[in-house]
Amino acid sequence: MTYKNTLLSTTRLAAVAAGGFFLAGASIALAADAVVADPSAPVEYSGTVSILTKFGLQQLSPFFVDIAAKYEKLHPGVTVELIQESDDSIKGKTKALVASNSLPDIYFSWTGSWGENFVRGNRAVDLSKVVGTGGAWGEALAPAAVSAFKYNDKFYGIPLYLDAKFMGFNKALFDKAGVAVPKDFDELLSACATLRKSDLTPISFGNKEGWPAVHFAGQLLAYNVPQATLEKDFNPATADYTHPGYVESLKQFKQLIDACTDGTGTNGTSYASALQQFSSAKSAMYYQEIIEFDQSAAEGAVLKNSDFGFFKLPVPKNAAGDAKAIEGAPEGYMINSASKNIPLALDFMKFVTSPENGKILSSPPYGQPSAAVGGYSADTMNPAVVEGLKEIAASSYLMPWLDTANPPRVASVWLSGLQALIGGSMTPEQLVEKVKEAAASAK
């Protein structure tokens, strides 16, 4: 097994242009023809299979290291090459690999516009015959997660885990300050005011990378803008961004930043530092993905599992969107259409997504809820993750990440514009206008 844990310093903000890696011009050659996976193709258990993961963090990296070792033990003629990146570096690494035509056999992908870039550039294998309707492997994966990687009525992705955003909170600090779980957005702002009196940072938040802000904004947009309007505006061909819920959501976001966080200083704080602040019980809340629950109250942290709680970001009063929506999306992997051994790559991913390995993935210390049917057991999982999965299942709509749902030019404006809004150099109205202009230029 070859293992590369290259935690690049490139941020998602700086690397968002990676989303446009198929639009940049002649220096990047596109695959000539679409490649369709054949479920009956024999697997040759020899040579190397390479994979680019988003498990580069120290707590997560052993998962694929162990998976690779087990697969190599089963198939001694195979070497698994791991390229492990973090959430912060994966976009920059992907851009570099695409630009040099060096994508590995298997590579991480988000859903939405990000994944669509690979499909449009003929970089992804059409997996319809292996994970689509009627296939045994497809039926072994959560249907909604498989469908999230559907483009032009074909399936291109292998979902690994489910993800969504929740407000984690420290029960002990809430009790000490006399604060209850807020029932609506106004109550959240009031809770922040009370927590500040206890010399606590109400919500730890780091937006140095730019992308953490889109998670707050995305959830508020789902509450204030109807789903049909959001999805229309994700497509530059139909976007107009005229719904008043956009401006209202950004006003609420600025209220939250000013009342509950370190304000303009959050643009200079990393998301990892914000998580550490919460884990160290120096903040009362932290808006986090369900896949971070086990990191918040990890072994040795000041915050104990018994004191960890969570709730959905509270819904603003008179919201015009969907109160049952939640920010989130499954994440997974695609197969490189230029791979020399597609059957082996598929066989490795079948092994990764088996129920047995899914239960390992879903349990501490990883806490990544598996997309495999039967891929988790409440007996071995963090109870908070189990309850979070129930919340996801009860949600009416998974609001995708703004920086992957939108085309690169629009995503870039959301990222930089939200930082400007936090810093006070841009108003909500100005940001919506900038997004509208970017969508118009992307048509």
C-alpha positions as CSV (number, residue, x, y, z in Angstrom):
1,M,0.0,0.0,0.0
2,T,1.3,3.4,-0.9
3,Y,0.0,6.3,1.3
4,K,0.3,10.0,0.6
5,N,-1.2,12.3,3.3
6,T,-0.6,15.6,1.6
7,L,-2.4,18.2,3.6
8,L,-2.1,21.1,1.3
9,S,-2.4,24.7,2.6
10,T,-4.6,25.7,-0.3
11,T,-8.0,26.8,1.0
12,R,-11.4,26.1,-0.5
13,L,-11.8,29.8,-1.1
14,A,-8.6,30.1,-3.1
15,A,-9.3,26.8,-4.9
16,V,-13.0,27.3,-5.8
17,A,-11.9,27.9,-9.4
18,A,-11.2,24.2,-9.4
19,G,-14.9,23.8,-10.1
20,G,-14.2,25.3,-13.5
21,F,-11.4,23.0,-14.4
22,F,-13.3,21.8,-17.4
23,L,-14.1,25.2,-18.7
24,A,-10.6,26.7,-18.6
25,G,-9.5,26.0,-22.2
26,A,-7.2,24.0,-24.4
27,S,-4.5,23.3,-21.9
28,I,-6.7,20.7,-20.2
29,A,-7.6,17.8,-22.5
30,L,-11.1,16.3,-22.1
31,A,-11.8,12.6,-22.4
32,A,-12.9,11.9,-25.9
33,D,-15.9,9.5,-25.3
34,A,-18.2,8.6,-22.5
35,V,-17.3,5.4,-20.7
36,V,-19.9,3.1,-19.4
37,A,-19.2,0.6,-16.7
38,D,-19.9,-3.0,-17.6
39,P,-21.2,-5.0,-14.5
40,S,-20.2,-8.3,-16.2
41,A,-16.5,-7.3,-16.8
42,P,-14.1,-9.6,-15.1
43,V,-11.9,-8.2,-12.3
44,E,-8.2,-8.6,-12.7
45,Y,-6.7,-8.6,-9.2
46,S,-3.3,-7.3,-10.1
47,G,-1.5,-4.0,-10.4
48,T,-2.3,-0.7,-8.6
49,V,-5.6,1.0,-7.9
50,S,-5.4,4.7,-6.8
51,I,-7.8,6.8,-4.8
52,L,-8.0,10.4,-3.8
53,T,-9.9,10.7,-0.5
54,K,-11.2,13.5,1.7
55,F,-10.0,11.7,4.8
56,G,-6.7,13.5,5.3
57,L,-7.4,14.7,8.9
58,Q,-5.5,12.7,11.5
59,Q,-8.6,11.4,13.1
60,L,-10.1,10.2,9.7
61,S,-7.1,9.0,7.7
62,P,-6.8,5.5,9.4
63,F,-10.1,4.5,7.8
64,F,-8.8,4.2,4.3
65,V,-5.4,3.1,5.4
66,D,-7.1,0.1,7.2
67,I,-9.5,-0.6,4.3
68,A,-6.6,-0.6,1.8
69,A,-4.6,-3.0,4.0
70,K,-7.5,-5.4,4.3
71,Y,-8.2,-5.3,0.5
72,E,-4.5,-6.0,-0.2
73,K,-4.6,-8.9,2.2
74,L,-7.6,-10.4,0.3
75,H,-5.9,-9.7,-3.0
76,P,-2.1,-9.9,-2.7
77,G,-1.5,-9.0,-6.3
78,V,-3.1,-5.5,-5.8
79,T,-1.5,-2.4,-4.4
80,V,-3.8,0.4,-3.2
81,E,-2.3,3.9,-3.6
82,L,-3.9,6.5,-1.2
83,I,-3.9,10.2,-1.8
84,Q,-5.5,11.6,1.4
85,E,-6.6,15.3,1.5
86,S,-8.5,17.3,4.0
87,D,-11.8,19.2,3.4
88,D,-9.6,22.3,3.2
89,S,-7.3,21.0,0.5
90,I,-9.3,18.6,-1.7
91,K,-10.4,21.2,-4.3
92,G,-6.9,22.5,-4.9
93,K,-5.5,19.0,-5.2
94,T,-8.3,17.9,-7.6
95,K,-7.6,21.0,-9.8
96,A,-3.9,20.2,-10.0
97,L,-4.6,16.5,-10.8
98,V,-7.1,17.4,-13.5
99,A,-4.8,20.1,-15.0
100,S,-2.0,17.5,-15.3
101,N,-4.3,14.7,-16.5
102,S,-3.3,12.7,-13.4
103,L,-6.6,12.0,-11.8
104,P,-6.4,8.7,-9.9
105,D,-8.6,5.7,-10.7
106,I,-11.1,6.8,-8.0
107,Y,-11.6,10.3,-6.7
108,F,-13.7,12.2,-4.2
109,S,-16.6,14.3,-5.4
110,W,-19.4,16.4,-4.0
111,T,-22.8,16.4,-5.7
112,G,-24.3,19.3,-7.6
113,S,-22.3,21.5,-10.0
114,W,-19.0,20.1,-8.7
115,G,-19.8,16.6,-9.7
116,E,-21.4,17.8,-13.0
117,N,-18.1,19.2,-14.1
118,F,-16.5,15.7,-14.2
119,V,-19.5,14.4,-16.1
120,R,-19.5,17.3,-18.6
121,G,-15.8,16.8,-19.1
122,N,-16.2,13.0,-19.7
123,R,-13.9,12.4,-16.7
124,A,-16.4,10.2,-14.8
125,V,-17.5,6.7,-15.7
126,D,-21.3,6.2,-16.3
127,L,-22.2,3.8,-13.4
128,S,-25.8,3.4,-14.3
129,K,-25.5,-0.3,-15.0
130,V,-23.8,-1.0,-11.6
131,V,-25.4,1.4,-9.2
132,G,-28.5,2.4,-11.1
133,T,-32.0,1.0,-10.7
134,G,-32.1,-2.8,-10.5
135,G,-28.4,-3.3,-9.8
136,A,-27.6,-5.3,-6.7
137,W,-24.9,-2.8,-5.6
138,G,-27.2,0.1,-6.2
139,E,-29.9,-1.5,-4.0
140,A,-27.4,-1.9,-1.2
141,L,-26.9,1.9,-1.1
142,A,-29.4,4.5,0.2
143,P,-31.5,5.5,-2.9
144,A,-31.5,9.2,-2.2
145,A,-27.8,9.2,-1.8
146,V,-27.3,7.4,-5.2
147,S,-29.8,9.8,-6.9
148,A,-27.8,12.8,-5.7
149,F,-25.1,11.8,-8.2
150,K,-27.6,11.5,-11.1
151,Y,-26.9,13.7,-14.1
152,N,-28.8,13.6,-17.4
153,D,-30.7,10.6,-16.1
154,K,-27.5,8.6,-15.6
155,F,-25.7,7.7,-12.4
156,Y,-22.0,8.7,-11.9
157,G,-21.2,8.6,-8.2
158,I,-20.8,6.1,-5.4
159,P,-22.1,7.7,-2.2
160,L,-20.0,6.9,0.9
161,Y,-21.7,8.8,3.7
162,L,-24.6,11.1,4.5
163,D,-24.0,14.6,5.8
164,A,-26.0,17.5,7.1
165,K,-25.5,20.6,9.3
166,F,-26.6,20.9,12.9
167,M,-25.9,23.4,15.8
168,G,-23.8,21.5,18.3
169,F,-24.1,22.8,21.9
170,N,-22.6,22.2,25.3
171,K,-25.4,21.2,27.6
172,A,-23.4,22.0,30.7
173,L,-22.7,25.6,29.6
174,F,-26.3,26.1,28.6
175,D,-27.5,24.9,32.0
176,K,-25.0,27.1,33.8
177,A,-26.1,30.1,31.9
178,G,-29.8,29.3,32.2
179,V,-30.3,29.0,28.5
180,A,-32.8,26.6,26.8
181,V,-32.6,25.2,23.3
182,P,-34.0,28.0,21.1
183,K,-37.2,27.3,19.3
184,D,-36.8,30.0,16.6
185,F,-34.2,32.3,15.2
186,D,-35.1,35.2,17.5
187,E,-34.6,32.9,20.5
188,L,-31.2,31.9,19.2
189,L,-30.1,35.6,19.1
190,S,-31.5,36.1,22.6
191,A,-29.6,33.0,23.9
192,C,-26.4,34.4,22.4
193,A,-26.9,37.6,24.4
194,T,-27.3,35.7,27.6
195,L,-24.3,33.5,27.0
196,R,-22.1,36.5,26.4
197,K,-22.9,37.7,29.9
198,S,-21.2,34.5,31.1
199,D,-18.0,35.5,29.3
200,L,-18.5,32.8,26.7
201,T,-18.3,33.0,22.9
202,P,-21.9,31.9,22.1
203,I,-21.0,30.3,18.7
204,S,-17.4,29.6,17.7
205,F,-17.1,30.3,14.0
206,G,-14.1,30.3,11.7
207,N,-14.4,31.6,8.1
208,K,-10.8,32.0,7.0
209,E,-11.4,29.4,4.3
210,G,-14.6,31.1,3.1
211,W,-16.8,28.0,2.8
212,P,-18.1,27.7,6.4
213,A,-20.2,30.8,5.9
214,V,-22.1,29.3,3.0
215,H,-23.4,26.6,5.3
216,F,-25.1,29.2,7.6
217,A,-26.3,31.1,4.5
218,G,-27.5,27.9,2.8
219,Q,-29.7,26.8,5.7
220,L,-31.2,30.3,6.0
221,L,-31.9,30.4,2.3
222,A,-33.7,27.0,2.5
223,Y,-35.9,28.5,5.2
224,N,-36.6,31.8,3.4
225,V,-36.7,30.8,-0.3
226,P,-38.9,28.1,-1.8
227,Q,-37.1,25.0,-3.0
228,A,-38.3,25.4,-6.6
229,T,-36.9,28.9,-6.7
230,L,-33.6,27.9,-5.3
231,E,-33.2,25.1,-7.8
232,K,-34.2,27.4,-10.6
233,D,-31.5,29.9,-9.5
234,F,-28.8,27.2,-9.3
235,N,-29.0,27.0,-13.1
236,P,-27.7,30.2,-14.8
237,A,-30.0,29.7,-17.7
238,T,-33.0,30.2,-15.5
239,A,-31.6,32.2,-12.6
240,D,-32.9,35.6,-11.7
241,Y,-32.4,35.9,-7.9
242,T,-35.4,38.2,-7.4
243,H,-37.0,36.4,-4.4
244,P,-36.9,38.7,-1.3
245,G,-35.9,35.7,0.8
246,Y,-32.3,36.1,-0.5
247,V,-31.8,39.5,1.0
248,E,-33.8,38.5,4.2
249,S,-31.6,35.4,4.7
250,L,-28.4,37.5,4.4
251,K,-29.7,40.1,6.9
252,Q,-30.4,37.2,9.3
253,F,-26.9,35.8,8.7
254,K,-25.3,39.2,9.5
255,Q,-27.4,39.4,12.7
256,L,-26.2,36.0,13.7
257,I,-22.6,36.8,13.0
258,D,-22.7,40.1,15.0
259,A,-24.7,38.8,17.9
260,C,-23.3,35.3,18.3
261,T,-19.7,35.1,17.0
262,D,-16.5,37.1,17.1
263,G,-17.8,39.2,14.2
264,T,-15.4,40.5,11.7
265,G,-12.6,38.5,13.4
266,T,-14.1,35.3,12.2
267,N,-12.7,35.9,8.7
268,G,-9.2,35.4,10.2
269,T,-10.1,32.3,12.1
270,S,-9.9,28.8,10.7
271,Y,-12.8,26.4,10.9
272,A,-10.5,23.9,12.7
273,S,-9.8,26.5,15.4
274,A,-13.5,27.1,15.8
275,L,-14.1,23.3,16.3
276,Q,-11.2,23.3,18.8
277,Q,-12.7,26.2,20.7
278,F,-16.0,24.3,21.0
279,S,-14.3,21.0,22.0
280,S,-12.3,22.9,24.7
281,A,-15.6,24.3,26.2
282,K,-14.6,27.9,25.4
283,S,-17.7,28.3,23.3
284,A,-21.3,27.2,23.9
285,M,-22.2,26.3,20.3
286,Y,-20.6,25.3,17.0
287,Y,-22.4,24.9,13.7
288,Q,-21.1,21.6,12.4
289,E,-21.7,18.7,10.0
290,I,-22.9,15.4,11.5
291,I,-19.7,13.9,10.4
292,E,-17.9,16.2,12.9
293,F,-20.0,15.0,15.9
294,D,-17.3,12.5,17.0
295,Q,-14.6,15.1,16.6
296,S,-16.3,17.6,18.9
297,A,-16.4,15.3,21.9
298,A,-13.4,13.2,21.0
299,E,-11.3,11.3,23.5
300,G,-9.4,13.7,25.6
301,A,-11.6,16.7,24.8
302,V,-12.9,19.0,27.5
303,L,-16.4,18.6,26.0
304,K,-17.7,15.1,27.0
305,N,-20.2,13.1,25.0
306,S,-22.7,13.3,27.9
307,D,-22.6,17.1,27.5
308,F,-22.9,17.2,23.7
309,G,-26.2,18.1,22.2
310,F,-27.4,19.4,18.9
311,F,-30.4,21.0,17.2
312,K,-31.2,22.3,13.7
313,L,-30.5,26.0,13.1
314,P,-33.8,27.5,14.3
315,V,-36.3,28.7,11.7
316,P,-37.0,32.4,11.4
317,K,-40.5,33.6,11.9
318,N,-42.7,34.0,8.8
319,A,-40.1,32.2,6.7
320,A,-41.3,31.7,3.1
321,G,-39.3,28.5,2.3
322,D,-39.3,25.0,3.8
323,A,-39.0,24.8,7.6
324,K,-38.3,21.0,7.3
325,A,-35.3,21.5,5.0
326,I,-31.8,20.9,6.2
327,E,-28.4,22.0,4.8
328,G,-26.5,18.9,3.6
329,A,-25.7,16.4,1.0
330,P,-24.2,12.9,0.6
331,E,-20.6,12.8,-0.4
332,G,-18.9,10.1,-2.4
333,Y,-16.6,9.0,-5.2
334,M,-16.4,8.8,-9.0
335,I,-14.4,6.5,-11.2
336,N,-12.0,8.1,-13.7
337,S,-13.0,7.3,-17.3
338,A,-9.3,7.1,-18.2
339,S,-8.6,4.4,-15.6
340,K,-6.8,1.4,-17.0
341,N,-8.6,-1.0,-14.7
342,I,-12.2,0.2,-14.1
343,P,-13.4,-3.3,-12.9
344,L,-10.8,-3.3,-10.2
345,A,-11.6,0.3,-9.1
346,L,-15.3,-0.7,-8.9
347,D,-14.5,-3.8,-6.9
348,F,-12.5,-1.8,-4.4
349,M,-15.4,0.6,-3.9
350,K,-17.8,-2.3,-3.4
351,F,-15.5,-3.4,-0.7
352,V,-15.3,0.1,0.9
353,T,-19.1,0.4,0.8
354,S,-19.9,-3.0,2.3
355,P,-22.2,-3.1,5.3
356,E,-19.3,-4.4,7.4
357,N,-17.0,-1.5,6.6
358,G,-20.0,0.9,6.7
359,K,-20.4,0.1,10.4
360,I,-16.8,0.9,11.0
361,L,-17.2,4.2,9.2
362,S,-20.3,5.1,11.1
363,S,-18.8,4.4,14.5
364,P,-16.3,6.4,16.6
365,P,-13.7,7.7,16.0
366,Y,-15.0,8.3,12.4
367,G,-18.7,9.0,12.9
368,Q,-19.4,9.3,9.2
369,P,-22.9,7.9,8.7
370,S,-22.6,5.2,6.0
371,A,-24.7,5.4,2.8
372,A,-24.7,1.6,2.7
373,V,-28.0,-0.2,3.6
374,G,-27.2,-1.9,6.9
375,G,-24.0,0.1,7.1
376,Y,-24.5,1.3,10.7
377,S,-25.6,0.0,14.0
378,A,-27.0,2.1,16.8
379,D,-25.2,-0.2,19.3
380,T,-21.8,0.9,18.2
381,M,-22.5,4.5,17.1
382,N,-22.4,7.8,19.0
383,P,-26.1,8.3,20.1
384,A,-26.0,11.8,18.8
385,V,-25.1,10.6,15.3
386,V,-28.0,8.1,15.5
387,E,-30.4,10.9,16.4
388,G,-28.9,13.2,13.7
389,L,-29.6,10.5,11.1
390,K,-33.3,10.5,12.2
391,E,-33.4,14.2,11.7
392,I,-32.0,13.9,8.2
393,A,-34.5,11.1,7.4
394,A,-37.4,13.4,8.6
395,S,-36.2,16.3,6.5
396,S,-38.1,17.3,3.4
397,Y,-35.2,18.6,1.4
398,L,-31.4,18.5,1.6
399,M,-30.2,22.0,0.7
400,P,-26.9,21.5,-1.1
401,W,-23.7,23.4,-0.3
402,L,-23.8,26.7,-2.1
403,D,-20.2,26.4,-3.2
404,T,-20.8,23.0,-4.9
405,A,-24.4,23.4,-6.1
406,N,-23.6,26.6,-8.1
407,P,-21.4,26.9,-11.1
408,P,-17.8,28.0,-10.2
409,R,-18.3,31.7,-11.1
410,V,-21.4,32.0,-8.9
411,A,-19.9,29.9,-6.1
412,S,-16.8,32.2,-6.0
413,V,-19.1,35.3,-5.5
414,W,-20.9,33.6,-2.7
415,L,-17.6,32.7,-0.9
416,S,-16.0,36.1,-1.3
417,G,-19.2,38.0,-0.9
418,L,-20.1,36.4,2.4
419,Q,-16.7,37.3,3.7
420,A,-17.3,40.9,2.6
421,L,-20.7,40.9,4.3
422,I,-19.1,39.6,7.6
423,G,-16.4,42.3,7.3
424,G,-18.9,45.0,6.7
425,S,-17.7,46.0,3.2
426,M,-20.8,44.7,1.4
427,T,-24.6,44.8,2.2
428,P,-27.0,42.0,1.7
429,E,-28.5,43.8,-1.3
430,Q,-25.1,44.3,-2.9
431,L,-24.2,40.6,-2.4
432,V,-27.4,39.4,-4.1
433,E,-26.8,41.8,-7.0
434,K,-23.2,40.4,-7.4
435,V,-24.6,36.8,-7.4
436,K,-27.2,37.8,-10.0
437,E,-24.5,39.3,-12.2
438,A,-22.3,36.2,-11.8
439,A,-25.2,34.0,-12.8
440,A,-25.9,36.2,-15.8
441,S,-22.3,36.0,-17.0
442,A,-22.3,32.2,-16.5
443,K,-25.1,31.6,-19.0
